[in-house]
Amino acid sequence: MTNTSVLPAAQAGLYREPGIHAHYLEYQLLPNVDADAVKRTIAQALIPVADCYVGVAFGAQAWDRLQPQWRPAELVPFAEVAAKHVMPATQADVFFWLHGEDRGEVMAAALQVQQQLAEVASITLDVSGFKNQASRDLTGFVDGTANPKEEKRIAAAQIPSGMPGAGGCYVFSQKWRHDLESFRKLTVKQQEAVIGRTKQDDIELEGDAMPADSHVSRTDVKVDGIAMKIYRRSTPYYQNADDKGLYFLCFASEVRRIQIQLERMVGATADGISDHLMAFSEPLSGSYWFMPAQADLLQLLKENP
């Protein structure tokens, strides 16, 4: 078992909940831009804005470019996952996750990031997220019920001691666009079968009531008796009437915890069963990132290439 008490500290805000307001920014670094200039702009982008938390993570190519001396063992670009359904890969270079309880402060921090990165990177994704008091997704179901708590979330989210990047996190981001109109045509009982939980009381279905293709069935998995737990910080988003859904964001101590769940969702497993939820929600993006521990981030930003 991971000794979480000796792990380097994660970036501030990782475990700060609920984060009622959130903003997500993904960037592609411009070709031939100076690595030292990138580091300076990121450092400026991370200057605190009131009570908004700003975390930063890096794609594999960007990490190699900015920190060629070492890399986390499992950091790779996200590749398309496909079988009965397709999860596209839209891997970018730098990811900023902003969250707080005041929308104005979050937007001020987002503007600061955008201003600083403008000369070194092009923006590839720009999404605002939010939570309601019950933490319900736009489908009406509670999101994040199975998230690990307290010390268990540290073991699930942060790379163990003794490994490259210890205290940091592997991160996966994915924008899902919901077809709410189709989902709402289902009866509540049918919706509950898709999700695997009751809608009103948020109770997991049991026995014969739990379909094998429910979202819970496909994502609640053990390998060799070990639960593939991840720490989720997703939020609903609403861009416009035609673009609304969930920005899925999770942190993991190892990439396989994420990859196994994705493969089970699309049906790329021996049983061939896919996640029924994917009939009503379409993934539009997908990227793997590394969010370094705070000490490693500070070291990265002060180093010259």
PANURO-383920 format. One record per atom (N, C-alpha, C, O): residue in three letters; x, y, z. Coordinates in steps of 0.1 Angstrom, whole numbers, plus 5000, padded with zeros to 4 digits. Layout:
# residues N
ALAXYZ...
# end
This chain:
# residues 305
MET500849885000MET500050005000MET500950135000MET501950135007THR500550234993THR501250354992THR501350425005THR500350445011ASN502550475009ASN502650555021ASN502450695017ASN503350765013THR501250745018THR500850875013THR501450985021THR501551105017SER501950955033SER502451065042SER503851115038SER504251225042VAL504551035029VAL505851085024VAL505851135010VAL506851165005LEU504651135004LEU504551184990LEU504851334990LEU504351414999PRO505551384980PRO505651534978PRO504251594976PRO503351524971ALA504151714980ALA502751784979ALA502351804965ALA503151834956ALA501051774962ALA500451804949ALA500351944947ALA500452024957GLN500051994935GLN499752134933GLN498452174941GLN497552094943ALA498452294945ALA497452344954ALA496052334946ALA495952364934GLY495052294954GLY493752294948GLY493252154943GLY492152134939LEU494252054942LEU493851924937LEU492651864945LEU491751814939TYR492751874958TYR491651814966TYR490651914972TYR489851884980ARG490752044967ARG489852144972ARG488552134965ARG488452174954GLU487552094973GLU486152074967GLU485252174974GLU485452214985PRO484052204968PRO483552144955PRO484152214942PRO484052144932GLY484552334943GLY484952404930GLY483752424922GLY483552364911ILE482852514927ILE481552534920ILE481652584906ILE480952544897HIS482652664904HIS482952714890HIS484352664886HIS485252664894ALA484452624873ALA485652574868ALA485852624853ALA484952664847HIS487152624849HIS487452664835HIS488652574831HIS489552544839TYR488552524818TYR489552434813TYR490052494800TYR489352534791LEU491452494799LEU492152554788LEU493152454783LEU494052414791GLU493152424770GLU494152334765GLU494852404754GLU494252474745TYR496252394753TYR497052474744TYR497952384736TYR498452274741GLN498252424724GLN499352364716GLN500452464715GLN500252584711LEU501652424719LEU502752524718LEU503152554703LEU503052464695LEU503452674701LEU503852714687LEU505152654683LEU506052634692PRO505352624671PRO506652564666PRO507752654668PRO507652784666ASN508852604673ASN510152674674ASN510152784685ASN511052864686VAL509052784694VAL509052874705VAL510152834715VAL510252714717ASP510752934721ASP511852914730ASP511252844743ASP510352904749ALA511852734748ALA511352664759ALA511352754772ALA510552744780ASP512452834773ASP512552924784ASP511453034784ASP510953064795ALA511053074772ALA509953174771ALA508653104776ALA507753164782VAL508452974772VAL507252904776VAL507152894791VAL506152924797LYS508352864798LYS508352854812LYS508052984819LYS507252994829ARG508553094813ARG508253224819ARG506753264818ARG506153314828THR506153234807THR504753264805THR503853174815THR502853224820ILE504253054816ILE503452964825ILE503553014840ILE502653024847ALA504753054844ALA504953114857ALA504153234859ALA503553244870GLN504053314849GLN503153434850GLN501753404851GLN500953464858ALA501353304843ALA499953254843ALA499453204856ALA498253204859LEU500453144864LEU500053084876LEU500053174888LEU499853134900ILE500353304886ILE500253404897ILE498853394903ILE497953414895PRO498753384916PRO497353364922PRO496453484919PRO496853594919VAL495153444916VAL494153544915VAL493053514926VAL492253424924ALA493053594936ALA492153584947ALA492053434952ALA493153384955ASP490953374953ASP490753244958ASP490553134947ASP489953034949CYS491053164935CYS490953074924CYS492152984924CYS493353034925TYR491952854922TYR493152764921TYR493452734906TYR492452714899VAL494652744903VAL495052714889VAL496152604889VAL497252624895GLY495752494883GLY496752384881GLY497152374867GLY496452414858VAL498352324865VAL498952304851VAL499452164849VAL500052114858ALA499252114837ALA499751984834ALA500251984820ALA499952074812PHE501051884816PHE501751884803PHE501551744796PHE501551644802GLY501351764783GLY501351644774GLY502851584773GLY503751654777ALA502951464768ALA504251394767ALA505251474759ALA506351494764GLN504851524748GLN505851594739GLN506251734746GLN507451764745ALA505351804752ALA505651924758ALA506551904770ALA507551974773TRP506251794778TRP507151764790TRP508551734785TRP509551784791ASP508751654775ASP510051624770ASP510751754765ASP512051764767ARG510051844760ARG510651964754ARG511052064766ARG512052124765LEU510252064776LEU510552154787LEU511352094798LEU512052164805GLN511351964800GLN512051894810GLN512651764804GLN512151654807PRO513751784796PRO514351664790PRO515151574799PRO515551464794GLN515351604811GLN516151524820GLN515451404826GLN516051304829TRP514151414827TRP513351294832TRP511951304828TRP511451414825ARG511251194828ARG509751194826ARG509151084834ARG509750984837PRO507851094837PRO507150994844PRO507050864835PRO506950874823ALA507150754841ALA507250624834ALA506150604824ALA506350544814GLU504850644828GLU503750604820GLU503150724811GLU502150704805LEU503850834811LEU503350944803LEU503450924788LEU504550904783VAL502350914781VAL502250894767VAL501150984761VAL500251024769PRO501251014748PRO500151094742PRO498850994742PRO499050874741PHE497751054744PHE496550974743PHE496250934728PHE496351014719ALA495950804727ALA495650744714ALA494150704713ALA493650664723GLU493650714701GLU492150684700GLU491850544705GLU492650454703VAL490750534712VAL490250414718VAL488950374710VAL488050454711ALA488950264703ALA487850234694ALA487450084694ALA488350004695ALA486150064694ALA485649934692ALA484149954687ALA483949994675LYS483149934695LYS481849964692LYS481550114691LYS480650164684HIS482350184699HIS482350324699HIS483750384698HIS484650304698VAL483850514695VAL485150574693VAL485350684703VAL484550774705MET486550684709MET486950794717MET488150864710MET489250804710PRO487950984705PRO488951044696PRO490151094705PRO489951134717ALA491351104699ALA492451164705ALA492651304700ALA492751324688THR492851404709THR493051544705THR494151594713THR494051714718GLN495251514715GLN496251554724GLN496951684722GLN497251714710ALA496951774732ALA497651904731ALA498851904740ALA499251794745ASP499452024743ASP500652034750ASP500552074764ASP501252014773VAL499752174767VAL499652224780VAL498152244784VAL497352284776PHE497852204797PHE496452204802PHE496452284814PHE497252264824PHE495452374815PHE495252454827PHE493852424833PHE492852424825TRP493852394845TRP492552364852TRP492352464863TRP493152484872LEU491352544862LEU491052654871LEU489752624878LEU488752584872HIS489652644891HIS488452634898HIS488352714911HIS489352744917GLY487152744915GLY486952824927GLY485452834930GLY484652774923GLU485152914940GLU483752934943GLU483053054938GLU481853074939ASP483853144932ASP483453274926ASP483653274911ASP484853264907ARG482653284903ARG482853284889ARG483653404884ARG484453384875GLY483553514890GLY484353634886GLY485853604888GLY486653644879GLU486153544899GLU487653524901GLU488153414892GLU489253424887VAL487353314889VAL487753214880VAL487953274866VAL488953234859MET487053354861MET487153414848MET488353514848MET489053524837ALA488653584859ALA489853674859ALA491153584857ALA492053634851ALA491153474864ALA492353384863ALA492453334849ALA493553314843ALA491353294843ALA491353244829ALA491853344819ALA492653314810LEU491453474821LEU491953584812LEU493453604814LEU494153624804GLN493953584826GLN495353594829GLN496153484822GLN497153514815VAL495653364822VAL496253254815VAL496253284800VAL497353264794GLN495153324795GLN495053344781GLN495953454776GLN496653444765GLN496053564784GLN496953674780GLN498453624780GLN499153664771GLN498853554790GLN500253504791GLN500553404780GLN501653414775LEU499653314777LEU500053214767LEU499853254753LEU500353174744ALA499253364750ALA498953404737ALA500153404727ALA499953374715GLU501353444732GLU502453454723GLU503253324721GLU504253324713VAL502953224729VAL503753104728VAL502952984725VAL503452874722ALA501652994724ALA500752874722ALA499452914716ALA498953034717SER498852824709SER497452844703SER496452764712SER496752644715ILE495352814714ILE494352754722ILE493552654714ILE493152684703THR493452534720THR492652424713THR491352384719THR490552324713LEU491252424732LEU489952394739LEU489752504750LEU490752544757ASP488552554751ASP488252664760ASP486852634765ASP485852664758VAL486652584778VAL485352544783VAL485152584797VAL486052574805SER484052644800SER483652674814SER482752564819SER481852514812GLY483052524832GLY482252424838GLY481552484851GLY481952584856PHE480652404857PHE479952454869PHE479452324876PHE479252224870LYS479152344889LYS478452244897LYS477252304903LYS477252424907ASN476152224905ASN475052264913ASN475252214927ASN476152134930GLN474352244936GLN474552204950GLN474552054952GLN475152004962ALA473851984944ALA473751844945ALA474751764937ALA474751644937SER475651834930SER476651774922SER476051684911SER476551574908ARG474951734905ARG474251644895ARG474751694881ARG474951804878ASP474951584873ASP475151604859ASP473951664852ASP472851664858LEU474051704839LEU472951754832LEU471851644830LEU470751684827THR472251524831THR471351414829THR470451404842THR469351334841GLY470751474852GLY469951464865GLY470551364875GLY469951354886PHE471551294871PHE472151194881PHE473351264888PHE474051344882VAL473551224900VAL474751274908VAL476051224902VAL476151104898ASP476951304900ASP478251274894ASP479351264905ASP479451354913GLY480151164904GLY481251154914GLY480951084927GLY481751094936THR479851014927THR479550944940THR480550844945THR480850834957ALA481150774935ALA482150674939ALA483550724941ALA484550644943ASN483750854941ASN485050914943ASN485650864956ASN484950864966PRO486950824956PRO487550794969PRO487650914978PRO487751024973LYS487650894991LYS487650995001LYS488950995009LYS489650895010GLU489351115015GLU490451135024GLU491751065018GLU492151095007GLU492350985026GLU493650925022GLU493550835010GLU494550825002LYS492350775008LYS492250684996LYS492350764983LYS492750714973ARG491950894984ARG491950964971ARG493451004968ARG493751014956ILE494251014978ILE495651044975ILE496350914969ILE497050934959ALA496050804974ALA496550674968ALA496050654954ALA496750604945ALA494850704951ALA494250684938ALA494850784928ALA494950754916ALA495150904933ALA495451014923ALA496951044921ALA497251084910GLN497751014931GLN499151064930GLN500150944928GLN499950834934ILE501150964920ILE502150864917ILE502850834929ILE503250914937PRO503050704932PRO503650654945PRO505150694947PRO505850734937SER505550694959SER506950724962SER507850624955SER507550514954GLY509050674952GLY510050594945GLY509850584930GLY510750524923MET508850644925MET508550644910MET508950784905MET508750884912PRO509350794892PRO509550924886PRO508251004886PRO507250954882GLY508451124891GLY507251214892GLY506351184905GLY505251224905ALA506951124915ALA506151094927ALA505551214932ALA506151324933GLY504251194936GLY503451314942GLY502751384931GLY501751454934GLY503151364918GLY502351424907GLY501251324903GLY501051224909CYS500551364893CYS499351284888CYS499351264873CYS499751354866TYR498951144869TYR498551134855TYR497151184854TYR496251164863VAL496851254844VAL495551324842VAL494951284829VAL495651274819PHE493651274829PHE492951254816PHE491851354815PHE491051364825SER491651414804SER490551514801SER489851474789SER490451424779GLN488551494789GLN487651444778GLN486351524779GLN485651524789LYS486051594768LYS484851664766LYS483751574761LYS483951514750TRP482651564768TRP481551474764TRP480351564761TRP479851644769ARG479751554749ARG478551624745ARG477351534747ARG477251424740HIS476351574755HIS475251494758HIS474151514747HIS473951624743ASP473451404744ASP472151414736ASP471051404747ASP470451304748LEU470851524754LEU469851524764LEU468451494759LEU467651434766GLU468151544747GLU466851524742GLU466451374741GLU465351334744SER467451294736SER467151154735SER467151084749SER466251004751PHE468051124757PHE468051064771PHE466751094778PHE466351004786ARG466251214777ARG465051244785ARG463751184779ARG462751184786LYS463851124768LYS462751044763LYS462650904770LYS461550844769LEU463650864776LEU463650744784LEU462850764797LEU462750874802THR462250654802THR461550664815THR462650674825THR463850644822VAL462350714837VAL463350714848VAL463950584850VAL465150574853LYS463150474850LYS463750344852LYS464750304841LYS465750244844GLN464450344829GLN465350314818GLN466650404819GLN467750354817GLN466450524824GLN467650604826GLN468550544837GLN469750544836GLU467950494847GLU468650434858GLU469450314854GLU470450284859ALA468850234844ALA469550124839ALA470750164831ALA471750084831VAL470650274824VAL471850324817VAL472950364826VAL474150334823ILE472650434837ILE473650484846ILE474050374856ILE475250364858GLY473150304861GLY473450194871GLY473250244886GLY473650184895ARG472550364887ARG472150414900ARG470750474899ARG470250504888THR470150484911THR468850544911THR468950694909THR469950754913LYS468050764903LYS468150904899LYS467950994911LYS468651084914GLN466850964919GLN466551054930GLN467451034942GLN467951134947ASP467650904946ASP468350884959ASP469850844957ASP470550834966ASP470250834944ASP471650804941ASP472150674948ASP473150674955ILE471350564947ILE471750434952ILE472150344941ILE471350334931GLU473250274942GLU473650184932GLU472750064931GLU472250004941LEU472350024918LEU471549914916LEU472249784920LEU473449784920GLU471549684923GLU472049554928GLU471449434920GLU470349444915GLY472249334920GLY471749204915GLY471349214900GLY471949274892ASP470149154898ASP469649144884ASP469149284879ASP469049314867ALA469049384889ALA468649514885ALA469749594879ALA469549694872MET470949544880MET472149614875MET472549554861MET473049444860PRO472249634850PRO472649584837PRO474149574835PRO474849654841ALA474549474827ALA476049454825ALA476549574816ALA477749594817ASP475749644809ASP476149754801ASP475949894807ASP476049994800SER475549894820SER475350024827SER476750094828SER477750034827HIS476650224830HIS477950304832HIS478750254844HIS479950244844VAL477950224855VAL478650174867VAL479350044864VAL480450024868SER478649954858SER479249814855SER480449824847SER481449744849ARG480549914837ARG481649924828ARG482849994834ARG484049974830THR482650084844THR483750164850THR484150124864THR485250164868ASP483350044871ASP483749994884ASP484349864882ASP483649764881VAL485749864882VAL486449734878VAL487549714887VAL488249804892LYS487849584889LYS489049544896LYS489949454887LYS489449384878VAL491249474889VAL492249394882VAL493149314892VAL493749384900ASP493049184892ASP493849104902ASP493449144916ASP494349154925GLY492149174918GLY491649204931GLY491849354935GLY491549394946ILE492549434926ILE492749574930ILE491749664922ILE491649654910ALA491049744930ALA490149834924ALA490849944916ALA491750004921MET490449964904MET491050064895MET490450204898MET489750264889LYS490650254910LYS490150374914LYS490850494908LYS492050494907ILE490050594905ILE490650724900ILE489950834908ILE488850814914TYR490550954908TYR489951074915TYR489351164905TYR490151224897ARG488051184904ARG487451264894ARG487051404899ARG486651424910ARG487251504890ARG486951644892ARG486151694880ARG486351814876SER485251624875SER484451664863SER483451764867SER483051774878THR483051844857THR481851934859THR481051934846THR481551914835PRO479751964847PRO478951984835PRO479352114829PRO480052204835TYR479052124816TYR479352254808TYR478152284800TYR477352194796TYR477952404796TYR476952444787TYR477552554778TYR477552674782GLN477952514766GLN478452614756GLN477352694749GLN477352814748ASN476352614745ASN475152664738ASN474152554737ASN474352444742ALA472952584731ALA471952484731ALA472352354724ALA471752244727ASP473252354715ASP473752244707ASP474952174713ASP475452074708ASP475552234723ASP476852184728ASP476852194743ASP477152304749LYS476452094749LYS476252084764LYS476551944768LYS476351844761GLY477151924780GLY477451794785GLY478351794797GLY478051864807LEU479451714797LEU480251694808LEU481751714804LEU482151644794TYR482551794811TYR483951794809TYR484551694819TYR484551724831PHE484951574814PHE485451474823PHE486951494826PHE487751514817LEU487251504839LEU488551524844LEU488851434855LEU488151424865CYS489951354853CYS490351264864CYS491851264866CYS492651294857PHE492251214878PHE493651214882PHE493951064887PHE493051004894ALA495051014883ALA495350874887ALA496850854890ALA497650924885SER497050754898SER498450714902SER499150634891SER500350624891GLU498350574881GLU498850504870GLU497950514858GLU496650514861VAL498450514846VAL497650534834VAL496650424832VAL495550444827ARG497050304836ARG496250184833ARG494850194839ARG493950134834ARG494750264851ARG493450274857ARG492450344849ARG491250314849ILE492950444841ILE492150514832ILE491850434819ILE490750424815GLN492950384814GLN492850314801GLN491950194801GLN491150174792ILE491950114812ILE491150004813ILE489650044813ILE488849974807GLN489350144820GLN487950194820GLN487450234807GLN486350204802LEU488350304799LEU487950354786LEU487750234777LEU486750244769GLU488650134777GLU488450024769GLU487149944772GLU486449894763ARG486849934784ARG485549874788ARG484349954783ARG483349894780MET484450084783MET483350164779MET483050154764MET481850144760VAL484050144756VAL483850134741VAL483649984737VAL483249964725GLY483849894746GLY483549754742GLY484849684737GLY484749584730ALA486049734739ALA487249684734ALA487749574744ALA488949574748THR486949484749THR487249384758THR486749254754THR485949244744ALA487149144760ALA486749014756ALA485248994756ALA484748914747ASP484549054765ASP483149034766ASP482349114756ASP481149084753GLY483049214749GLY482449284738GLY481349384743GLY480549434734ILE481149394756ILE480049484761ILE480549624762ILE481649654766SER479749724757SER480049864757SER479149934767SER478149874772ASP479450054770ASP478750134780ASP477550194773ASP477650274763HIS476350164778HIS475050214772HIS475050364772HIS474350424764LEU475750424782LEU475650574782LEU476250634769LEU475850754766MET477050564762MET477650624750MET476650634739MET476950684728ALA475450574741ALA474350594731ALA473750734732ALA473050784724PHE474050804744PHE473450934746PHE474551044749PHE474151154751SER475751004749SER476851104751SER478051074742SER478450954742GLU478551174736GLU479651154726GLU480951224730GLU480851344733PRO482051144731PRO483251214735PRO483851294723PRO483851234712LEU484251414725LEU484751504714LEU486251524715LEU486851564705SER486851494727SER488251524728SER488851414737SER488051334743GLY490151414738GLY490851314747GLY492251344748GLY492951344738SER492851364760SER494251394762SER494751334775SER494051334785TYR495951284775TYR496651244787TYR497651354791TYR498251414782TRP497751384804TRP498651484809TRP499451434821TRP499051334827PHE500451504824PHE501151484837PHE501151614845PHE501651724840MET500551614857MET500551724865MET501551704876MET501351634885PRO502751774875PRO503851744884PRO503451794898PRO502651884900ALA504151734908ALA503951784922ALA504451924923ALA505251974914GLN504051994933GLN504452134934GLN505952164933GLN506352254926ALA506752084940ALA508152104940ALA508752084926ALA509652154922ASP508251984919ASP508751954906ASP508352064896ASP509052094887LEU507152114898LEU506652224890LEU507552354892LEU507952414882LEU507852384904LEU508652504907LEU510052484901LEU510652574896GLN510652364902GLN511952334897GLN511952354881GLN512852404876LEU510852294875LEU510752304861LEU510752454856LEU511452494847LEU509952534863LEU509752674858LEU510952764861LEU511052864855LYS511852724870LYS512952814872LYS514252764865LYS515252834865GLU514152644859GLU515252594851GLU515352654837GLU514352684831ASN516652674833ASN516852704819ASN516952574811ASN517552474816PRO516452564799PRO516652444791PRO518152414788PRO518452314781
# end
